[in-house]
Amino acid sequence: MFEYPPNMAQSCAELYKLNPAKYQRFPEENNCFMRALYDLKFPSFGLDLVSNMTKLVDSGEPGYSRLDLALYAASWTIDQHMPFASKWNPKPSDNDYIPKEVVLRPPDPIPPNELTKYVKRAAKFFGACDVGITKIDYNWILKNTAKVAGTSNIDGKQIAKIKKSPIELPSDVTNAIIIAIEMDPSGIQCAPKFLETASVGWGYSQMTAISVTIAQFIRNLGYFAIPSTNDTGLSIPLAIDAGLGAQGRNGLLITKKWGPRVRLCKVFTNMPLIYDSPDVAFLKKINAYCKRCRRCAEACEAEAISFDDEPSTQPKCSSNNPGVKKWYVNTNACYGIWVKHSTDCGNCIQVCPFSKTPEKISSEDFWNL
C-alpha cells in the first residue's frame, strides 16, 4: 500500500495513492445523514437515530434505559446549541472580554515557531489530547456544503430539497490545525448501546467548544480563523497529514495513544505556523497490523467492514469517495445499524486493540464506576 523513500516526507495523498483521474472533492450531500433525507434509493431513507429511540426505551432491554438516554442526549448539548461555532468571521463583540481595539490591531511580530507552540498549548489547555498542523491539501476540502431548503412530496414521501454551495477558503487561509479529543473509555465499552453515544456526544460537544475557542484565540491575535467539526474538510486525511495517526481497516483514524477512540476537529487559518508531517513508520505499523487483525470486521453487526487482505481502490457504496487506496466501509449498511440501535454503534472502536477498551461493560457497571 505504501512506499517509503528514504529521507522524504510524503503527504497523505501520496501515501494512500490518490488517483487524480478518479478522485474528486467530496460533496457534503453524499454523506449518509444527508442521503437519508433525499435519496429514495438509500436503504435507510427517512430514518435517523431518533426513529427507534422511544421503542428502545420502552423495551426494557438493558443499555436502553431512560437514564442512559438522558446522559446520551445531554452530552450533545453544546454541539447542538452553539450556532456561533459555525461562523467563519464573526464581528468582535462587547461580550468577548477583550477590547475591540486590541482584537482589530495587526498581528504582533511573533515568529511561526512561537505561534505554533502557543496554539498547541492553548488547544491542550482547552481539552485536546493531541494537536497537529498541516498545510491544507485542497483534495481534503469538501466540494460544497449541503443544506435542507424545503421539501417536496413524491409518492407520499417527504423528500428534502438540498441547496448546495461551493466551498472555497480565503486565498490566504493555507494552514490547518487538527485537534484530537479523547472519548471516555467507559462509555465506549458500552457499545453499541446508549452510553456509547454519550461518549461520542460529549466528544462532539468538546469538538465544538475547542474548535471555536481556538479560532477565537487566533482572531484575538489578529489573524483569520475558521472553526470546523465535521464540516468544510475531511478530518481523517487532514489529521494524517498533521501527523496524528493512520487510517485503519475500520475506516477511522488510529492514533498512537488512544487508537480510534478520538474525535477530530479543525481550525483553518492564515496564521503562519510550522507544519507537522505524516508518521510514516506508524502508518506502516497500522497497515501491517490491520492486514492480520480483523476484530473490527468480525464485530461489525452490519458486515460493513472489509475482510479483504489488502486495501483497495474499490468503493463499497455511493457515500464512499473513490480514488484512494484504503479499506472502504459500506456506510449504507453501517448507518442501518445506527438506526437500529439509535446510536452510532461503536463496536469497531470498542474492539480495536489500540482503543485499550478490551471488554464490554453493562450500563449498570458504567453507573457504578
N, C-alpha and C positions, 0 to 999 in steps of 0.2 A: 504493500500500500504506500509506503513512504520511501523517499530517497534521502540519503544523509551525506551530502558532500561535506568534506572537512572544512571547518572554519568558515562556514557560510550560514548566516541566519536565513531561514525560509519563512514565508508567510503561510497563514492558514490555507489560502487559496492554492499555493504550491503543494503543501503537504497533503491536502485532500484532493489533489488532481482536478482542480476546477477546469472544466472544458468550456472555453468561451463560446464555442459553437452551439452548445446545448444549454448553458446556464443563463438565466435571466434573473434580474432582481425580483424578489418575491412580492407579489401583490397581496395586500393585507386581507382582501376578501376571500382568499383561498384557505384561510385557516378554518378549523372545524367549527369554531364558535360562530363565525360569520356564515359558513355554509349551512349550518342548522337553521338559519333564518330565511335563506332564499333558494337553496339548491334542492329541488324536489327529488333528485337522484341520490342525495346524501342519505345513508341508511338511518340516521337519527334526526331526520328533518323534523323541525318543530319541537324538539326536545332539548332540555338543558338540565343542569344539575339540581334545579328545584323541582323538576317534574315528578320525581318519586319520593320527595322528602317526607310529606305527610304520611304516605303509606308506610314508609320505613319506620318513622317514629311510632306509628300505631301498631307496628308488627310485634313489638315486644322483643325483637331479636337483639341480643347483646351487641353493643357498639353503635346502636342507632337510637339511643335514648334522647329525650328532650334535653337532658343535662348535657350530653355530649354535643348535641346540635347547638345548644346555647353558646358553648365555647367556640365552636366552629364558626358560627355567624359573627360572634363578637370579634374574632381575630381579624376579620376583613374590614373593620370599621374605618380605619384610617385610609385604606386603599380605596374604599367605596365612597368616602365622603370628603375628599380633598381635591376638588376640581382645580384649585390653584396650581397643583403639581404639574399639570399638563401644559402650562403656559410657557411659550418659548421666550418671551421678552416682556415680563410684567413690569409695569412702571413702579418706580420707588414709591413707597407708601409711608405715611406717618406712623403706621403700626410696626415698622420694621426694626425699631430700636437702634437705628443708625441714621445720622443726619443725611438728608438727600444730597447736600453739597459735598459730602465725603464720598458717597456712592458714585456721584457723577464726575468725580475727578478722573483724569487719565491714570492708568496703572502706574504704580511705583516701579522704579528700575530694579526689579528683583530678577536675578538670573534664573533660567529654566530649571536648573538642578535644585535650587532652593524652592521654587514654586512646586516642583514635583514632590519634594519632601513634605511641604506644608499640606498639599492636597491629600496625600496618602495618610498623613497623620490625622487630618480632620475627618476623613472617611472612617478610619478606625475608631476615632473618638465618638463618632455618632453611631457606631454599632456594626461596621463592616468587619467581616472576618478576614478578608483579603481584598487587595486592590491592585489593578494593573493598568497600564497606559499604553495606547497604541495609536499610530497614525490610522485615520479612517480609510478603510478599503471600501469603496462605494459598492462593491459586489454585495456587501452585507447591509446596506441601507435599503429599506423597503422601497419598492417601486412606487407605491401610493398608499394613502390612508383609505379606509373604507368606513363609512358611517351609514346608519339606517336613516333614510329620508322618506318616511311614509311606507305604506303597504298597499298591496293590491290583492284582490280575491280571485283565485284561479281554482275552479272546480271545488269551491267551498273551503279552500286552504288559504290562509293569510301568508302571502309571500312578501318579504321585505324588499323594498326598493333601496338599492345601495348607491350612495353617492361617493365617487372616488376622486381623490385629489392627489396629484403627483407630489412626491417628497423630494425637495432639493434643499440641502443645507446651505446656509450663507457661505459664500466663497471662501471666507477666512476661517471658517469652522472646520478644522482639519484633524483635530485630536479627539480621542475618546477615552474617558476614564471608566473602566469597568469595575464594578463593585460586587463582591460576593457576600452573601449573608447566610450564615448557618441556620438551618432549620432544626428545631428541637428534636432530639433523637427519640424521646419517649412517645411523642405524637406519631412519628414515622413508624414506630414499632406497632402501632395500632392499625396499620394498613390492612384492608382498604376501607376502613370504616371512618366514622365522622371525625374522630380525634386526629386521624392522619391529616385531614384537611385543615384542622385547627393549626397545625404546624405550618402548613403551606400558607394559609391565610395570614398568619402573623408574619411570615416571611414576606408576603406581598405588601402588607402594611409597612414593614420596615423598608422595603424597596422604595415605596412611595415617599416615605419620610426622609430617607437618607439621600435619595437622588435629588429631591427638591432642595434639601438643606445644603448639600454640596454645591448645587447650582447657585444658590443664593450666596454662599460663601465666595464663590468665584465672581459673581456680579458685584459683590461688595468691594472686591479688589479692582474693579474697573474693567473686567472682561465680560464677554458674552457667554452664556451657558444655556444649554437645552437639557432639561432632565428627561429621562426616558426609563420606563419599566419594560413592558413587552412591546411597546410601540417603536416606531421610527427606524429601528435597526434590529438585526438578528443577533441576539445576545451571545449565543454559543460561539460562532466563529470569531466575533469580536473579542470574546474572552480568551480564546485560543491564541489570537494574535497578541493579546496583552499578557500572555504567559501564565494564565490562571489554571490551565489544565488541558484535557484532551477529550474528544467525543468518544463515548463508549458504545457498545452494542445496543444499549437501551436508548440511544439517541440523545442522551443527556451529557452535559459537561461533567467529567470526572475530575475532581480536584485531589491534591495530594493528601490533605488532612481530613477532608470531610466527604470525599467521594462525590456522588451525585446529590448529596444531602445539602444542597445550597440553592438559593435563588439568586438571580442576576439582575442588576440594573445598570444604567449607564448615564453618563453626562457627556454631551458633545460640546466642545468649547474651542475658542480661539486663543485660550491661554497657552503660551509656549511651555511645553513640557518635554521631559526626557522619556523616550519610549522603552518599554519592555519588549521582549520577543518571545515567540513560542518556545516552550521547553521541549525540544526535540527528543531528548532522552526519555522524558516522561511519556510523550506521545508514542514512542516505540514500545515502552513498557506496557501501556494500556492496550495498544493494538495486539500485542502478543498475548496478553492476559485474556482479553475478550475473545480471542480466537478459540481458546480452550475452555473458557468459563461460559456456561450458558444458563447460569442461575436465573438471570432476569427473564430470558425467553421461557424457561421452564415454569417460572412463577406467574407468567402473564396469562390471566384468565381469558383474554381476548385472542390469544395466539397472534398478537400484533408484532412481536419482536422476532427478528430473523434468527433462524438456527444455522444460517449459511456459514461455511467455514471461513469465507473471505468476505470483506466488504465488497460492495458492488456499485455500479452506476445506475442500476435499475430501480426506479421509484416503485413504491407499493400502492400508492393511491394519489388522487389529484391534489391532496393537501401537501404532498411532498414536492420539493423543488429539485428537479433533476439537474445533472451537470456536474456533480461532485461524487467522489468515491467514498462511500461510508456504508454502515449498516442502516438502511432505511427502516422506519417503523410505520406500520399500517395504522395511521392515525384515525381512519374511519372506524376500524374495529376498536381501537383504544377508547375513542370517545363514547362508543356504545356502552362500555363497561363503566365509564364515568357516570353516564345517565342511570345505569342500573343501581349503582351504589350511592348516587348523589354526592360523590366525592371525586377527587382526581386519582383515586385508586392508590397509587404509590407503592404497589407491590415490588416493582422493578427497582425502586430506590431502597426499600427496606432490605431486600435480599442481597444487594450488591455488597461484596466483601469490603469495598472501600468506604461504605457508609458507616461501618462499625456499629451496626444495629442487627446483630446476628439472630435475635429471637423476636418473634411476635409477642406482644403482651395484650391483655384484655383492657377494656376501659376501666374496670374495677382496679386492676393493677396500676393504671395510669393515675387514677384519683387517689390512690393510697401511697403514691411516691412521696 
